[in-house]
Amino acid sequence: MHDHARTDEAREVERGHYDPYQLDPSHVLEPPTSFGEIMRKTGPGMVLAASIVGSGELILTTTLGARVGYAMMWLIILSCLIKAVVQSFLGRYTIAMAEAGLDAVNRIPGPRFRVGWVVWAWAAMAFMSLFQITGMFIGVSQTMNTIVTSIPVTAWVIVFLVLALALLLGGAYSRIEKLAMIKVGVFTLVTLMSAILLLSSPDFHAAELAQGFTFQIPDAGLAIAVAVFGITGVGAAELYIYTYWCVEKGYARYTGPREDSEAWRRRARGWVRVMNFDVIGSTIIYAIATVAFYLLGAGILNKMGLVPDGKEMIATLTHIYTQTFGEWAKWLFYLGAIVILFGTIIAATAGHSRMFADFMRLQGTFDKSDFKARSRWRDIFIVVLVVIPVIFYFIFGQAPVKMVVWGAVAQAMMLPVISFATVYLIHRHLPPELKAPPWLTGLLWLCAIVITGFVVPSLLTELKKLF
């Protein structure tokens, strides 16, 4: 199919004239082979990066660096890299089986009430992640209040609620992808430049950075370390959401309905290769951004004795720019904070709304082939998922760091579940012709074990402190 035909197809999907979740033999497309063509077909990872490079990086990662200095650089890097392996295998499964996240994990054996226990666990985690969205609403509103002091934070929260609804309602994948590219590009580049300036300053000493690779966890930073591990890199929520973006980008439709033919196997392997390029590209982007934020928190805020919190969060965070670029850079930070936090609200809500619509389908509310009903439920949940965080703001007030931590810990608790669920799906349901090489499957096992080995003991240690 020619490029102009593919452009027409994208418009038809945007208008809701056909269902991107249904396989149609007429949509089959041979996978690209050249690097340039492959990169033009990437995109889901960029949308994911837009939801990743947000509260976790700007708020939690810098806060962790501010509290413990460089000591946990190893965890930041591990968090970014290890979960990308799970992400890649979930993408492989989605292309082969044409099943997005909830359909896939609904196959996991165990207790069921209408749907499987993993689906219910996801729903609980997704609800808790709304506290993260609340933290982002507060952060972006605090930023605007700093710029326009005559308008209170509460008024800005309402303004951003209305703006989010205007951008999200009725929007299909292509709109979200465009917004994501703008968001990720703007703030990541500026933050990277700031981190480079920090590393080149006379106050920076390589010996201090070396402390970050001693694989120790300071007791003072354990709780927030678990939260950071939960949402830096690909969080548990994003691992689920990525499968939906792969479907809406077209990877499964381009592969076509599964059949016992060499043509299908060639297409499937080809689109898996494209998806892996997508995963690698997005991993590089958010890993660089995450490390940059941590460096700024450890190298600037920690040495100043400042920890972002409460109503002073934005004022404290501005130092990560002003201490490297100069006092004028606080305006650059304000612009970046608005773009990154509000952009994350958009990307995360877009993903969650699709999953909650699918959750309603699994409850028997509508048929899988009814795309109009799916779109209607998606828009209903867009409203719900934007309004609930605003309600949380009115209930809990301005405590953005704590709210992000609550949501992040819930994601951390879900990581072992989704990791071993992926292992199960790959071994029990992935078509044999799309099995990964043994060394790569072994790496998936290793990642699942390491994730579980860090999260479970760390959470138990924190729980013991409460009782």
Salt bridges, closest charged atoms under 4 A:
ASP8 OD1 - ARG11 NH1 2.85
GLU9 OE1 - ARG6 NH1 2.11
GLU9 OE2 - ARG253 NH1 2.98
GLU12 OE2 - ARG15 NH1 2.97
GLU12 OE1 - HIS17 ND1 2.64
GLU30 OE2 - ARG266 NH2 3.02
GLU99 OE2 - ARG107 NH2 2.76
ASP103 OD2 - ARG361 NH2 2.45
ASP103 OD2 - LYS368 NZ 3.91
GLU177 OE2 - LYS249 NZ 3.29
GLU208 OE1 - LYS303 NZ 3.07
GLU248 OE2 - ARG354 NE 2.80
ASP260 OD1 - ARG265 NH1 3.01
GLU262 OE1 - ARG265 NE 3.39
GLU262 OE2 - ARG269 NH1 3.69
ASP358 OD1 - ARG361 NE 2.72
ASP358 OD1 - ARG374 NH1 3.05
ASP379 OD1 - ARG378 NE 3.38
GLU433 OE2 - ARG258 NH2 3.75
GLU462 OE2 - LYS465 NZ 2.91
